[in-house]
Amino acid sequence: MVYYDKRGSDNTERTLQIAKDEALKRGIKYLVVASTRGDTGLQAAQMIQNTSIKLIVVGHSTGHREIGQQLMDSELKKQIENLGAVVCIGTDALTSFPTAMRAKNRFSEQNLIADTLRMFGSGVKVCVEIVAMASDANLLPVEDVIAVAGSSRGADTSVIIAANSSNQFFDIKVREILAKPRDF
């Protein structure tokens, strides 16, 4: 496992390289990468060219910050897709999973799960979330994948995770943390 002294975009290239190398070494077929504006997604798509890895770049839903506004740059999205990756724009799973919480605990405090995952770092929380989102969009099988996310801009966290959809949220398992910042 790699620990970074600081969080943020300075770790993006190394984090993506770790994810790519581990996917190839372990035979993991899917890489799921969080990308708000598209920069990290494009970097991942360029890095995994000419490999067998299937890339899913996950962005926020339209209106996430401002009504009617899509945060992912349309030109970057087009470039990512032209490199063979799939872009998944959807609702953040940890803001819309009250059904799973009610089924498990008879209440729907989404923040309880999100804040618990943040105890391991913001990037770990986002990794779980984007895997659920991609699974909800029928882009991932129920198997181990590698997820990459960040604590702010860029990528500084990578995990091996057992994928599942948000309605099976508690069946999602973080198998191994490959990289993360110490300071989150």
Residue pairs with C-beta under 8 A, 6 or more apart in sequence:
1 176
1 177
1 178
1 179
1 180
2 14
2 18
2 178
2 179
2 180
3 179
3 180
3 181
3 182
4 11
4 156
4 179
4 180
4 181
4 182
5 181
5 182
5 183
6 181
6 183
7 121
7 122
7 123
7 150
7 151
7 152
7 156
7 181
7 183
7 184
8 150
8 151
8 152
8 153
8 154
8 156
8 181
9 150
9 152
9 153
9 154
9 155
9 156
10 154
11 154
11 155
11 156
11 179
11 181
12 40
12 43
12 150
12 154
12 155
12 156
13 43
14 179
15 148
15 155
15 156
15 157
15 158
15 179
16 33
16 40
16 43
16 44
16 47
16 148
16 155
17 47
18 158
18 178
18 179
19 31
19 33
19 44
19 146
19 148
19 158
19 178
20 31
20 47
20 48
20 51
20 53
22 28
22 146
22 158
22 160
22 178
23 29
23 30
23 31
23 51
23 53
23 146
24 51
24 52
24 53
26 144
26 160
28 53
28 144
28 145
28 146
28 160
29 52
29 53
29 54
29 143
29 145
30 53
30 54
30 55
30 56
30 140
30 141
30 143
30 145
30 146
30 163
31 44
31 48
31 53
31 54
31 55
31 56
31 145
31 146
31 147
31 148
32 55
32 56
32 58
32 127
32 130
32 131
32 134
32 140
32 145
32 146
32 147
32 148
32 163
33 40
33 41
33 44
33 55
33 56
33 57
33 58
33 130
33 147
33 148
33 149
33 155
34 40
34 57
34 58
34 59
34 126
34 127
34 130
34 147
34 148
34 149
34 150
34 155
35 41
35 42
35 44
35 57
35 58
35 59
35 72
35 80
36 59
36 60
36 71
36 72
36 153
37 71
37 72
37 73
37 76
38 57
38 59
38 72
38 73
38 76
38 77
38 79
38 80
39 76
39 154
40 57
40 148
40 150
40 154
40 155
41 55
41 57
41 59
41 72
41 76
41 77
41 80
41 85
41 87
42 76
42 79
42 80
42 83
44 55
44 57
44 85
44 148
45 55
45 57
45 79
45 80
45 83
45 84
45 85
46 83
48 55
49 83
49 84
54 86
55 84
55 85
55 86
56 85
56 86
56 87
56 88
56 134
56 139
56 140
57 80
57 85
57 86
57 87
57 88
58 87
58 88
58 89
58 90
58 130
58 133
58 134
59 70
59 71
59 72
59 77
59 87
59 88
59 89
60 71
60 72
60 89
60 92
61 89
61 90
61 91
61 92
62 68
62 69
62 70
62 89
63 69
64 71
64 92
65 71
70 89
72 87
72 89
77 87
80 87
81 87
86 139
88 133
88 134
88 137
88 139
90 133
90 136
90 137
91 133
92 129
92 133
93 128
93 129
93 130
93 132
93 133
93 136
93 166
93 169
94 110
94 113
94 114
94 117
94 125
94 128
94 129
94 132
95 110
96 110
96 166
97 110
97 113
97 132
97 166
97 167
97 169
98 108
98 110
99 108
99 167
100 166
100 167
100 168
100 169
100 170
101 107
101 108
101 109
101 110
101 112
101 113
102 108
104 170
113 169
114 125
117 124
117 125
117 128
118 124
118 125
118 184
120 174
120 177
120 180
121 151
121 157
121 180
121 181
121 184
122 149
122 150
122 151
122 152
122 157
122 184
123 149
123 150
123 151
123 155
123 156
123 157
123 180
123 181
123 184
124 149
124 157
124 159
124 174
124 177
124 180
126 149
126 150
126 157
127 147
127 148
127 149
127 157
127 158
127 159
127 161
127 174
128 147
128 161
128 172
128 174
130 147
130 149
131 140
131 145
131 147
131 161
131 163
131 164
131 172
132 164
132 165
132 166
132 169
132 172
133 166
134 140
134 163
135 142
135 163
135 164
135 165
135 166
136 165
136 166
136 167
140 163
141 163
142 162
142 163
142 164
143 162
143 163
144 160
144 161
144 162
144 163
144 175
145 160
145 161
145 163
146 158
146 159
146 160
146 161
146 178
147 158
147 159
147 161
148 155
148 157
148 158
149 155
149 157
150 156
150 157
151 157
151 181
151 184
156 179
156 180
156 181
157 177
157 179
157 180
157 181
158 177
158 178
158 179
158 180
159 174
159 175
159 176
159 177
159 178
160 174
160 175
160 176
160 178
161 172
161 173
161 174
161 175
162 171
162 172
162 173
162 175
163 172
164 171
164 172
